[in-house]
Amino acid sequence: MQNKDGRPVKFIFVTGGVVSSLGKGLAAASIGALLEGHGYRVTLQKFDPYINVDPGTMSPYQHGEVYVTDDGTETDLDLGHYERFTGTVTTRAHNWTTGKIYLSVIQKERRGDYLGRTVQVIPHITNEIKECLRAAATDVDFVLVEIGGTVGDIESQPFLEAIRQFRQDIGREHTLYVHLTLVPFIGTAGELKTKPTQHSVRDLRSIGIQPDILLCRTDRFLPQDIKRKIALFCDVNEEAVITAKDVSSIYEVPLMLAAEGVDTIILKYLHLPQTEARLETWQHLIERIRHPADDITIHVVGKYVEYEDSYKSLNEAMTHGGFPHGLKVNFRWVEAEALEEPEGARLLDGADGILVPGGFGNRGTRGMMRAAEVARTRKIPFFGICYGFQWAVVEYARSVAGLADADSTECNEETPHKVIFKLRDLLGVDDLGGTMRLGQYPCDLAPGSLAQRVYGTSTIDERHRHRYEFNPAYEAVLAASGLHISGRSPDGKFIEIAEIPGHPWFIAVQFHPEFKSKPLRPHPLFAGFVGASYEHKRARLAAKG
């Protein structure tokens, strides 16, 4: 098939075996970065085998972060890797689940689109999957497709069958199968073991897919004799057995794969010119990561801190914020509920900065308010995001504006001071899935505000994911007490940013800026917050003498 320019589109399918969490998303994103270094346009898709239509209603403890695209789609966190590593802008067409595929097919069946035929996995489900693949190939040179789960899982079979068929549909010269597998080192035996890889490839071949490239996750470089053995038993060219070695930073993965010749092999197998990759920006980035000038410690007060993937984009955006300053950002995770204990505030001692991220539900909210209070009164740089914005505002209303019973109706519908209340567009809507303010919206910044200085512009566009909002009826009383509303939607309907003038750095935002941060282009709010936190650290150390 061809793109808008009339050139054939190449498809690279990334599958995984042996165990989950080997890093298929990072591998796909890194390959995309390498191909962009060769001047190609890429996009990436994720096919997830779970039956949920999207991850929006799934527990962060089970699924990790829900990533949000510009068009308001709730997606798998790997789409964050795709956007951070490449120039692609993902949409609802870039993340498909079993539930989403089956829902589409069932809707077509109900409309009579299949003209009374018996609807089956083959060809109807697999054809639906292939249509999703084709839809992503309009104005790019490469489509990289990650198949979630592990080869052998019953849930993944329709997707694997679809990509098997797809090679027959568009031609062998336009498709490539990359299989990510595990080569563990057994310490007691002192050996690298290839048998898990052999079994994984055997399972893949049993359904008709012969991998072209093997990415072998391991903690050390594979000796040539091990590569030779894997190539022999898995029927893969020896040059295509790649060491996917553990690295200290995920941003080293593109350079690590380039050093193993992955991009050269891909161009060779897909009959494309052997050009030179431009990877200077990645090389400079890695030098900064490896040799920071100093470090800071940010205390993150959240509801899901036991599972760090719940804050994947946040972690990365905070790390990005350190790059312009040459700083390594350390995290101290603080369970919000722990701050509700009598001596809980001690958990924030020594903080260079305090960040309160997003969340839902009543648990831990008083701890979030405590964090905002500590930052406000001790003059510690504070950054509140989404839920962090809402509870920082409630804390200010209670402690400074004199509204002792101020609250959010999400947690207390009977509060006399509904400082945070349900989005007016959602009143009477009780379904959870997709019923939020989702996606990218514009915001006007107040001239001369800290937000305007940080962004360096007067209008911004940021991504949202929330059901509740600041009640504008309380803007006047809070403003009279010193809270500055520095960002609002162009129509004035939504309050987006609040800050405290005179505080070294206190900003709370209703949106999720972490979704738009990239390692090569850190988000200005995170860069500003890290910079302010470093100044606070230096002042604190200077005061100690």
Secondary structure by P-SEA (a helix, b strand, c coil): ccccccbbbbbbbbbbcccccccaaaaaaaaaaaaaaacccbbbbbbbccccccccccccccccccccccccccccaaaaaaaaaccccccccccccaaaaaaaaaaaaaaccccccccccccaaaaaaaaaaaaacccccbbbbbbccccccccaaaaaaaaaaaaaacccccbbbbbbbbbccccccccccaaaaaaaaaaaaaaccccccccccccccccaaaaaaaaaaacccccccccccccccccaaaaaaaaaaaaaaaaaaacccccccccaaaaaaaaaaaccccbbbbbbbcccccccccaaaaaaaaaaaaccccbbbbbbbbccccccccccccccccccbbbbbbbbcccaaaaaaaaaaaaaaaccbbbbccaaaaaaaaaaaccccccccccccccccccccccccccccccccccccccccccbbbbbbccccaaaaaaccccccccccccccccccaaaaaaaacccccccccccccccbbbbccccbbbbbccccccccccccccaaaaaaaaaaaaaaaaaaaaac
